[in-house]
Amino acid sequence: MFKQILLPTDGSDLSERAVLAGISFAKEIGAQVVGLTVRPEFHTFTYKTEMLEDTEPEFEAATGKQADKYLSFVTDAARTAGVPCTVVQVVSDDPYEAILQTAKERKCDLIIMASHGRRGLKGVLLGSETQKVLVHSDIPVLVYR
């Protein structure tokens, strides 16, 4: 049925539980997993060019270190379960687009991701990345609650 499962993570507890559930499911059906985290792009809101030299490398290093931590969780869990795993870091300000693009590039046939239920007006105005993936995905999406 499913052979390649995409597991996006933002490092949150709920996201980690979704990753574990995805790995467990992959093991049951004999699938491989692709762990993904999306790093934000660097933006400058200053006119001082000397800040660019100091700030961007520090930002890149910090977000890279954080992404490595998130993806090592996926790698370690997959290794423990005996599930083949690759991991990907993508830089984008639109995580849902990066998730969908990675699924396409990696030929994933299922996306398993956490539900981050924003409530009230904030949820209506901002939406969630999970909601956007559900709306725009051409492949099945399993939302873990």
N, C-alpha and C positions, 0 to 999 in steps of 0.2 A: 504494500500500500504506500506508505510514506518511506522515502529513502534518505532524505536530507532535510533536517529540521533546523530552522533558524531560532536561536534563543537570544533575543536582545536583553540586555541588562543595564540598569542604571546604578547598580550596587545597593539598592534599598533592600530591606528585609523581604518585602513582598516579591520583589524581582528575583531575589536569590531563591525563594521558595518555588517560584515559577520555573527557574532554571533546574532545580532538583527534580521537580515533577516532569519537566521535559526530558531530562536525561533518563529518568525511570521509564518513561513511555518509550523513548528511543531504544532502550535496552530490551524491552518487551517485544518490540516489533523488528528488531535488528537494523535500526536506522543509525545514521551518523548525525552528529550535531555540529552546528556552526555557532559559536558564541560571538556576540557582537556588542560593542559599546560605542556610543556616538559622543565624540568630544566636541565641545563648542568651539566655534571659530574665534580667533582673536580680533577684537575691535578696538580702535583707537578713537578716543573722544578728546584729544588734545592737539594743540598746535606745536608743542615742544618736541622736536625730532629726537632729542637726546633720550626722551622717555621711551621711544620705540625700541631703541637698542637694549635697554635694560628690562623693559616690561614684557615684550613678546617672548624672548627666550625663557624667562621665568614662568610665564603663563604656559608655554608649550611643555616645559619640564613638569610643572605641577599637574596639568591635565593628563599628560602621558603617564605619570606615576600612578595617578588615580585610576586611569583606564587599565593599566597593567594589573592593578590589584583586583579590579572587577573581573577581568578575564582570567586571572589565575584561579579565582573561585570556580569558574566554569571548567577550566582545564583540570583542576584537581578533582572535582566531583565526577567528571567524565572518566578520568583515569581510574578512580576508585571503583566506578561501576563497570569498567571495561568497555566503554562506548567510545568509538573513534570520534575525535574532536579536532576541529580547527578553530582558531579565533581571529577576529578582525576588529581593528580600530578604524573608525571613519570620523573625519572632521566635517561637521555640518551644523548649521543653526536650525535645521529642520530635521529632527531625528526621525520622524515618520517617513520622510522621503529617503533618508539614508537606509532605513530598515528595508523598505520596499526595493530599493536599488540593489542592496546587498543580497536580498533573497533572489532577485533575478540573476545577478552575476554569478552567484554560487549555486544556481539551479536548485534552490530549496523548494520543496513541495508542501511545506507546512511551516507556519510561524506560531510559536508558543510564547506568549508574553503575559506579563502581569496586568491586572486591572488596577489602575490607580484612580479610584473613584473620587474625582473632585465633585464637590456638592455645591448647590446654590448658584448664585450669580457668577462666581468665579469659573465654575464648570461650563456654564453657558457661554461666557465671553471667551475663555481661553481654549476650552476643549481639552482633550487629553491626547497624548501620542497614540495610545491604544485605540481610541475612537477614530483617529485619523487613519491609522493602519487598517482598521476594519472597513472603513468607508472606501478606501482607495485600493485595497489589495485585490489582485487577480487570483491569488492562491488562498487556500483555507487558513484561517487564523483561529487558534484555540486560545481563549482568554482564561487565565488561571486566577481564581479569586481566593 
